Amino acid sequence: MRKILSLLLIITCFICYSQTFKATVNSGDHLIGQIDWLRYNTDNLLVETINKSIRKYYIADNARNYNSNALHVNNISHDFPQNTEVIVTIIRPRNYWGYSDALLAKVNSGAHLIKATDWSIFNSKDIIVEELDGTNQNYFATENARMSNPNAMFVSGLDEKFNQDTWVFVYAKNADIDEAGNLNLTNTKNLIGAGNSINFSSFSQTEFGPRIRSSLDYAEGQNSKMALVMGSYYNGFKEELTLKNGRIGINNLNPISYFNLFIPYSNEKIEGISVDVQGFGTIQNKNESTYFQVRDLGALSKFPFIIKGNGNVGIGVGAPKNKLDVNGVIHSKEVKVDMDGWADYVFKENYALPTLKEVEQHIKEKGHLPNIPSEKEVVENGLSVGENQKLLLQKIEELTLYMIEQNKRIEELEKNKTN
């Protein structure tokens, strides 16, 4: 039995004290050693002299990016002279389900936990306090942090279980299931960018992966009250994402459509929905990719609307070849077409105006006006609105020149007749 207890103690100590190194206090608040300190950023440290005359606990700051053999430890130079050889032990506390990561603190000022942190986030929470080697573990209920000193947390009965100046690990309860079946998670570290996570994993390739499933009897479709709501709290709860009745609401607790985005009033510019693609391996991949599409699986035209990776948009067209392909009627009050040129060149002196005889001969041979596409070409290739307007204007201007010339000849004939 004694051997088993000794083995358990060794295992416990191994869990808490995982690595030990020799180093030197130097360059101000730095530990210098042939160690890749980047692996131990923000870890708890026990630093002591070789003869153990000085023994202090710290939280590692950051290793230098340009010199990973130097680890910054705030205020270590206040406790150890420069060039002091020390033994550094990396302290790895245990993990308890439903409790926060360990916080290194000291028992002091009677029944107080002392730590340079804002203890107010631990107010009225259940905590586990244990010595660094995992022994003398006790459960407490916190009361309130001192208003005058937020770095001190009063814990009733703490001084009865631990000696003054004892270093301890503190674990705060941050997950529990209440009587109503609610799972409550609390971010006790209150770190910027940190939150509460529920992680699921699955290694099966044939079965369904991890799922969140909830059910409510006699509630289906429009009548269902089931909802998955994610939000934040700042001056009131803000519903940021809602899944309800098979519908998705963003900033909307009761989505009225299958995707309902609500954007509140803003004095600044907003960006509603965007698709950011870092790049494509080939042009073919880009052309064949789809950013957005609406499909009617029961209709002959299965693509009422589609946006392709190359920026082409199709309405009633599944594979648009132009920036906008429409299979149907476009009804508009006005259409504006940008042109590279216009047909006013007809009125320039060097313009070779064909004779009416030449026009007549072309019509007999081709069946259409010169420079105007034939019926076959229009049916096969479609009609360019801008180019067609330009060609029609060219013919109108040519007709105008013919009429001016004809009018001159008439006036000349009338003049000769009078004489």
Residue, then its C-alpha position, 0 to 999 in steps of 0.5 A: m500500500r505504501k508503494i502505491l501511495s508513493l507511486l501516486l505521489i510521484i505521478t502527481c508531482f510529474i503532472c505538476y512539475s514537468q520540466t527543470f532547467k538550469a539558467t542564468v538571470n541576466s540582461g535585466d529581467h531575463l532568464i538565459g539558457q540553451i533552451d527553446w523558451l518559446r515553448y514555455n511562454t506564459d507558463n508558471l515558473l518556480v525559480e530558485t538558487i542552486n542552494k535553494s536560499i531564494r525560491k520564487y514563483y513567476i509567470a513567464d512573459n515572452a521569449r525573444n523572437y530573435n533569441s529564443n534562448a532568452l525568456h522575459v520574466n517580469n521583476i525577476s531582477h528584483d529577487f535575483p542579482q544579475n548573473t545568478e545561476v538558478i534552477v527553473t522548474i516549469i509548473r504544469p497544473r492539473n485540469y479539472w472538468g468544469y473548472s478554469d485553468a489554474l491561477l497561481a496565487k499566494v495565501n496571505s493577509g489572513a484568509h485572502l488569495i493574493k494575485a496581480t489579477d482582477w479577482s472580481i470575476f471570481n466573485s461568488k464562485d466555487i473554487i478549488v485551492e491546492e498546493l503546487d504539488g497537488t496535495n492539501q486540496n480544498y473546496f471553497a466558495t468565494e465571497n468578494a474581492r476587496m473594492s480597495n484592492p482587486n488583487a485580493m480575494f477573501v475566502s472564508g476558512l482559507d487560513e484554516k487550511f493553508n499556512q500564510d505565504t503558501w503558494v497555491f493553484v486556484y481553479a474557478k468553476n466555470a461550467d455547470i448544468d442547472e436544474a433547468g438543464n442549462l449548461n452555463l460556461t464562464n470565461t473566468k480568465n476574462l482575456i481579450g479574444a478568449g471565450n468559452s468553447i465546446n469542442f467535438s471531434s469524431f474519427s469515423q469516416t462512415e458514420f455521422g460526425p459530432r452533432i448538437r441535437s435538441s427536440l421538443d415534443y409536439a412542435e414542428g415547422q412554423n409552430s416550433k419554439m426550438a432555437l439555437v441562439m448565439g449572442s453577446y452581452y453589452n448593455g443587454f443581450k444581443e442576438e447575433l446568430t439564430l437558427k430557428n424553424g430551419r431558418i437563419g437569422i443574423n442580428n434577428l431573433n425571429p427570422i422571417s425568411y430562410f436567410n434573414l440578415f438585419i443590419p442596424y442603423s449606422n452612421e458609417k459605411i457597412e458591408g453586408i455580405s462578402v465572399d473573399v477568395q484568396g486565389f485559384g490554382t488555374i484559370q479553369n478552376k476560377n471559371e468553373s467555381t461558383y460564388f452564389q447560386v439559386r437552383d430550382l430542382g423541380a424546374l426545367s431551368k434549374f439556375p434562376f440565378i448564379i454568380k461564377g468565380n470569374g464574375n459572370v452572372g447568369i439569370g436563367v443561365g447555368a454557365p454564363k459566358n459574359k458578365l451578365d447573361v439573361n435568358g428572358v426579357i429585360h424591362s427597363k426605363e433606360v439602358k446606357v451603353d458605353m461606346d468607343g466611337w460614333a458614326d460621325y465619321v460619315f460627315k468627314e470630307n475623306y469618307a468614301l460614300p458608296t454610290l446608290k448604284e453600289v448599294e443597289q448591287h450589294i442588296k441584290e447580291k447579299g440581301h442586306l445593307p452594306n456593313i449591316p449583319s445578315e439575319k443569319e448572323v444575328v440569329e446565330n450570334g445575337l445583336s450588340v446593342g451599342e454597335n447596332q445603334k452605331l451602324l444604324l446611325q451610319k446608314i441614317e447619316e449616309l441617307t442624309l448625304y444622299m438626300i442633300e446631294q439629291n436636293k442639290r440636283i433638284e435645285e439645279l434642274e429647276k434653275n436650268k428650267t427657269n433659264 
